Amino acid sequence: MRHLLPETLSCKIRVDKYASLAIEVSSASLSMSLVARSAVHLQSFISPGGQVDIAEVVEPVPVPEGITVPDTGLKVVCYYTNWAWYRQGVGKYKPEDIDWTLCTHINYGFAVLDPTSLTMVAHDSWADIDNDFYKKVTALKKKGVVVAIALGGWNDSEGDKYSRMVSQPSSRATFIRAAVEFIEKWGFEGLDLDWEYPKCWQVDCSLGPAADKENFAALVRELREEFTPRGWTLSAAVSPSKTVMDEGYDIPALSRDLDIINVMTYDYHGHWDKKTGHVAPLYTHPEDEFYFFNANYTMNYWAEKGADRRKLMMGMPMYGQSFALASAAAGQGLNSPAPGRGQAGEFSRAAGFLAYYEICHKVRSGGWLVTTDPEGRLGPTAQAGNQWVGYDDIATIRRKSQFIKDQGFGGGMIWALDLDDFSNRCGCENYPLLRTINRVLRDYPTPDPRCDGPQHLRGLTREEQELASQPAALPYTLRSTDSQLPTIQLGDLFQ
């Protein structure tokens, strides 16, 4: 059920010490609070004429009842993002929308590093604390899910603060003491380190000192010493780049001290290349500029350099990287000139980026030409005019999940819960990508609608699909060459 908000609203704005903007909206029949982390986000709520633009309030996505997911030993790590609740309409995502049956681990993104104290603090206290998001997500521990706080992320990794924090034993000790207090206070069960990246700050390996590599490994070792007695999980989100691996990570040491290594095997290509490329290839492609820009190479390189395969989680994107092509000529493939970012999605509102629920809706609505790789080396691409996107669909996610099993890795990781088609906008099922991962890795028990299969089989149970796939029974069988029975043209039966 969807409830439309009243047209006449009064607003006031407050600013906290982290420059958050909170819009408090009230009317005779409604009280609602929204937050914008920046002027860019504020534009999502205020129209050019200055009026507040508030979306519909959508009921939480239902969680399946009465199912038991087998313990196969494989993990599915899900990232929850605390800013997705600021999106409008079907894009709004809150803790109540989490289907906890689909995740063995949930990492709450993000806490940040205070640049002065070099300690972990809440990034958005309005969402995290005032609206009880910490409390609501950590409550899923009662369901058997391991819930950790993720520290960092791309934006928070800008500058030298992480390097300063790890550089001295004293500053590491201060950070660790505060981190333990933070985790205990808010009820988490672990910490996921998402510094992007040691030595290679935001992928620029000329910015950081070589000592970052050793110092980051020291931080992980010292955290391990504090976490083990408490039974907490320690993980890190790490780069898929061979260069960053070589420059920034002591891989054997990290593998020894981390419980989980979340490898971000996506964003190999994007608008920054100024030419088209797929967000997350599984295997190398003949048209690749770099042979190591694919998940197969990345995951096996991590293992080759000393990582325990069972600790490696292969990342899968619930989104696509989009491009604005130099021309609208049809049928453009990889490496086509693309000087700009693709148009922002209706709900995700970030140029150069589309959530899967936005992509599948565009494709389903028509006008987008989808191209698939016949050898399955990468997911599909789609083009409409000068707009182009590469993404993973259900078939690609199924193939990647099987790859994880076949290669002996520890499981899969997704970025992020709010980007899958969690509310079934496109008519397959709730969380079609994440459910596919779970069916392959965890023998998830709900029927598979096989939305990546032939159109006439979609929506059927497995037994019905098998029956429908059998050859059609003939009205009779010719047993001799001299039979005078009439011949039936079978093609006419299926028109």
N, C-alpha and C positions, 0 to 999 in steps of 0.2 A: 504494500500500500504506500502511496506517495501523498504527502501533505503539502499543498501549496501555501507559501507564507503570505501574509497580508501585504497589500501593496504599499501601505503607508507605514513607514518605520522611522524611528528617531535613533540617532547614532551619536556616540562619543568615542574619542580616540585617546588611548593612554600610551605612554612610552616607558619601557622598563630599562634597566641598566645595560641590557644587551641590545638596545635599540629595536626591540620587538614592537610591533604596532598591533594593539588589540582593539577590535571594533566590537563594541557592545551594542547589540541591536535589541530593542525592546518595543513592545506594543501592548495593547490592552490584553491580548490573548497569547503573547509569546515572549519568551526570554531566551536569547541565544547569544553565544560569544564566539567570535572568530578571531583568528590571529593571522597577521601577515608578517613574515620575517624580514621583508625588505620592501622598498618602493615598487619593485617589479611584481612581487606577490600582491601588493595592495591594489594594483591595477586589475587583478582578477575579481575584485569585489566592488570597485567603484567605476562606474561608466564614465565616458568622456564628459558627460553633462554634470558629473558630480553626484549622481544618484547611486545608492548602494544596490548592487546586483547580487541577490542571494539566490542560491539554487534550491531545488526541491530537497526535502529531507527524505532519504530513502531508508526503508526498513533494512535491518542487518541481514546479511546473507545467511541462510539457514545452514546449520552443521548437521550432517547425517547422524541419525540416531541408531543405536543398537548394532553398530558394526565393531568388529575386532580386527585390527590390522596386525598381521603376523610379524614377528620379530625375525627378520631375515639377516640381521647383522649389518645391513646397509643403512646409511643415514641420508636424510633429506633436510638440509639446512635452509631455512627460510628467513629472509630479511624483511622486517617490518619497518616502515618509514613513518615517522611521526608527522610529516608534513602533508601526507596524502589526504588528511581530513579537511584541508583547506580547498580541495578541488570541489567543483560543483557537480550537481546531478549524479549521473551514474559513475562518475569518477571519484566521488567522495568515498574514503576508506577509513574505517575506524577499528579499534580493537575488537569490537563486536562482530566485525566481518571476517575475522580470522577463522578459518576452518582448521582447527588444531589437529584433526585426524590426518592431515596431509604433511605434517612436519614432525620430525624427531627433535629438531632444535629450532629455536627462534632467536635471532639476533635483533635486538631493538636498536634501530639507528635514528639518531646518533647522540651520544654525549660528545663533548668537545674538550679540548685542552685549553685551560685558561692561560693566556700568554704571559701573565705576570707571575702567578703562583706555580705554574706548570703542573697543575693538578686537574683532575677530571671534574667537570661540572655539567649540569643539565644544559642542553642547547636551547630548548624551548620550554621554559618552566610553566608557561600557560597550558600547553598541551600535556606535558609530562607529569606535572605535579598538580596544578590547579584543576585540570580536567581528569585526573586520576589515570592517565594512560599507563604510567609505570605500574600502578596497582592492577589495572585490568589485564595487562599482558602477562605480568608475573603470576597472576592467578591461574594461568594455564599450566603452571607446574603441577597443580593438583590432577591434571589430566595425563601426567606422565611426560610432558614436553620439557626439555631443558631450555630455560630462558636466560639468555646472557645479554649484557649491555655491550653495544658496539661503540667503540671510541674512534672518532676521526672522520674519515670520508674525504672525498676529493677537495672540497672547499676548505675544510679545516686543516688540510695538509699544506696549504700555502705558507711560504715563509720558513723560518728556521726554528720555530718553537719546539717541535718534536726533537729535532737534532740537539737543541740546548738541554732538553729534559733528559735525554739518554746519555749525555756526554760525561756526566759526573756521577759517581756512586751516591753522593749525598742527594742530588736532585732525583735520581731514580728511587731512592729510599723514601723521599717525601711523596713522590707520586704514588708509590705502591701503598704506603700507609693510607693515603687519602682514597685510593681506589678500593681498598678493602672496606673502609668505612662507608663509601658510596654504595658498594654492592650489598653490604649487610643492611644498610638503612632502607634501601628501596626493594629488597627482596629478590635480587637477581641471583643466578647460580653460576655466573662466570663472566668472563670478559673476552671480547673479540677485538683485537687490535687491527685498526684499519688506517695505518699511517701510509700514505701514498706519496713517496716511498723512501725508505732509507737510502741515502746517498743521491738518489734520483728524485728530487723533489718535484712532484707533479710531472714525472717522467723525464725531467731534465737532469741528466747525470753530471752535468757540469756545475750544478749549484751546491750540492752537499759535499761534506768532507768524507774521505775514504773511511774515517773512523766510525761513521754511522753504522757500517756493516757489523763491526765487532760490538759496538755499544747497544745496538738493537738486540743482538743475540744475548747480551748480558742482561738487559731488561727482561727478556723472556725467561731466562734462567732464574732470575731473582723472583719474578712473579710465580714461577712454578713452585719454588720453595714455600711461598706463602699459601698457594692455592691447594696443594696436595693435602695438607692436614684438614682442610675445610671441605674437601670433596668437590671442589669447583672445577669447571671446565675452562680451559685456556685455549683460545684459537686466534688465528690471524687471517685477514683477507690479504692475499698476496698477488703480485703482478703476474700476468701471463707473458711478459716480455723477456726474452732471453737476455737482453742487455741488462735489464734491471735485476734479473736473477743473479747474473754474474757479478754485478757491481754492488748490490745492496743486501744480499742475503747469505748468511752462513747456513746453508741448507741442512747439513747434518746436525748442527746444533739446534736449529729450529725444530727439526723433526723429532729430536730427542725430547724437547721440553714442551712442545705444543701437543694438545690432544687432537686438534683438527686444523687442517690447512685448507682454507677456502680459496681455491685458485680462480681468479676472475677471468675466465676464458671467454671474454667478450670485449667489445670495443677495440677489436683489432683494426677496424676501419671506421671512419666517420667523416663529418664535414671538413675537419681539419686537413684531410688529405687533398681537398680540392678536386677530387675525382671519386667516382663511385666505388664502393667496396662493401663486402658483407660484414655485418657486425660480429659474427661469431662462426667462422668456418670450422668444420670438423676436421677436414683434411686439406692438404695443399692443393692448389688449383693451377693448371698450366699458365694462367694469366697473372699469377701472384708475382708481386715485386720481391717479396721476402718469403723464403721457403718455410720460415719458422712462425709465420703468422697464422696459426691454426691450433685448435685444441689438442689434436693428436700429438703434435710436436711438443706443445707446452707441458702437457701432463707427463709425457714420457721423459722429458728433459728434467722436470722436477724429480722424478724417480731416479733417473740416471745419476743425478748430482747428490743423491743420498737421502731423499725423502721416502719415508715408509708409505708404500702405495695405499695401505689401508687408512692412512690419515689424510690422504688427498681427496678432497671433494671437488668435482668438476663443476664450474659455474655454468649456468644456462640463463640467457636473458629472456625476460618476459616482455621485451620491447624490441624496437628496431631503430637503427640509425638512419636518418633520412637526409636527402640531398635535394638541392635545387639545381637542375641540370642547366647546362649552357644553352640548350635548345630543347624544343618540345618534340623533336623527331622520335617516332615510335621505335620500340624494340631496342633501346639502349641497354647495354650490359655492363659488365665490370669494367672499371677504369675509364668510364665515360667522363668527359669534363663536367665538373660540378662546382662552380665557384661559390655557391652559397649553401646555407642550411635549408633543409626542407621546412615547409610551413608548419607552424606549431599545431599540435593536436587540439581538438575541441575542448578536451578536458585536462590533458597533461600540460598544455600551454607552455611548452618549451620548444623553441625552434630547433630543428635537427634531430628530433626525438619523437617517437610515437609509441604509446603503450600498445600491447598486443590487442586489447579490446578496441582500440581505435583502428588498428590495421585490419583486423578481421571484419570490422564493420564497413570499412571502405571497400574491401574486396567483395564482400557479400552484397553491398549496395550497387555494385557495378561500376564500370568506368575505369577500373584499374586492371591492367594486363599483368597477370602473374606468370613468371618464368621460373621453372624448376631445373635443377641440375640433374641430368639423367643418371649420373653416377653417385649422387647423394653426398657429394663432398661438402656442400654447404646448403643452407636453407634457401627458401624461395626469395625472389625479388619481385617487386611490383612497381608499375609505372602508370602515372596518369598525367598527360601533358609533360610539364617540366619537373614534376614531382616524382621522386624515386626513393624506394626504401628497401632495405634488406633485413630479414627477420627470420626467426625460427617458428615454424608451424608445428602442428601436432605430429606429423610424420617425422620431422627433423628431431623433435624432442624424443620421440620413441627410439629413433636410431641412436641418438646420443646416450640415452639411458642404457640401451643394450651395450653400447661401447663401454660404458663404465663397468658393467658387470663382466663383460668379456675380458677387460684389461685388469681386473682385480683391484680397482680403486675402491675407496671407502664409501663413496656415495655421491650424491649430487647436491648442488647449492643453487638457489635461485635469487636473482635480483629482478623484481621484488614482488611480494605478495599482492600489492595494490596494482600491478601492471598486467597481470594475467586477466583473462575475461572472467573475473571472479563472480560477477552477477549474471553470467550467461546472456550477455547482450547479443551474441552472435548465434544463439540457438543450438549449441552443442550440449554443453553442461556447464555448471559452475566450475571455475578453475580447470579448464580443459588441458592446459599444458602441465600444470602441477599434478593433476590427477594421473596423467599419462606417465609422468616420472614415477609416481607411487605405484602404479600398476606393474611397471617393469622392475623397479628396485625392491618394492616391499610387498608384492602380491596383494595390492589393495583390492578389497573384495567386491566393490560395487561393479555392476555391469559396464562394459566398455561400449559406448555408442559408436565407436569406430568412425568418427567424423573425418578421419583422414583416408577412409576407404571409398569405394565406389558409391555414388549418390544413392543408388537403390538399396544399399545395405545399411545406410545410416539410421540410427535410432533403434535397430533391432538388437535383441539379446545375442550372446555368442552362439547359442544353439540355433536361433533363427537365422543368423548369418550363415552358419555352416549348411543348414538345410537349403537356404536360398541360393547358395553358391554351387550346389550340385547340378549336374547336367539335367536339363528338362527331360522328363519321361516321354517317350514316343507313344503315340496312340497304338502302334503295333510295331512288330519287328519283322523284317523281311528275312526269311530263313533259306530261301532258295533263289537262284538267279532267274528261274523261269516263272516266278510268281506273277500272276496277272492282276494283283491288287494295285489300285491306283497309287501314284506317288504324291505325297504331300510336300509342299514347299514350306519348310519350317519357318523361314523368315516371316511369313505372313502371320504366324501365331503371336509374334512379339511386337507387332506394329500398333 
